[in-house]
Amino acid sequence: MDNYLQATRFFDYHQPQLAQWIEQQLDGVATDPVSQVRALYLAVRDEVHYNPYVFSEDPDTFHASNALISGESYCIPKAVLLGAAARAIGVPSRLGLADVRNHLSSPKLIEFLRSDIFRMHGYIELYLNERWVKATPAFNNRLCQVMGVEPLAFDGLRDSVFQQYTADGQAHMEYIEDHGVFDDLPHALIVDSVRTHYGHLFQDGELQDHRRDSLESDLA
């Protein structure tokens, strides 16, 4: 279990700005782990806007502190940010990776990826009340409003993963393949998967600059 509590290159909760942010988020919050993790979950979900177009192979962009400082990221660094914050308060965490199909994705994003399957979707598992529970702080509140879905809640007691259907019965998220859980971010595994499945994003072996404004602007 000690491996799931360590600060690492990616789970860098020892970084001063991140440590200060964690302290600010927990000001006035009850001291029990569930209450604190719930507060951290909401902060990660809504303060760091979801934007898949900012993906980079640079390992530094996968750091928890980078997601916080940039203010926008995608599912993997956001999950790492929540995991790092949890470790900082003594709650073990581990990164989960899975391939998913998002039936409500932006047509522009599907065109960009040439696929409706999103490889290496990231979530975090947290050890609370003597069991592992999943949390998915990817889609911020504003993006969910634009998508017409409820923001994903997390009570600290039950798994919180994307719903298979929306409230009105539309297909939403379909989990295709589970890649397991990790005590630290497997950078090479993630990058290799992106290169394998989205090879058109690379030219002469280098990831091209395909950055757009945001997924929110796609859907607006």
Secondary structure by P-SEA (a helix, b strand, c coil): cccccccccccccccaaaaaaaaaaaccccccaaaaaaaaaaaaaccbbbbccccccccccccaaaaaaacccccaaaaaaaaaaaaaacbbbbbbbbbbbcccccaaaaaaacccccccbbbbbbbcccbbbbbbccccaaaaaaaccccccccccccccccccccccccccccccccccccccaaaaaaaaaaacccccccccccccccccccccccc
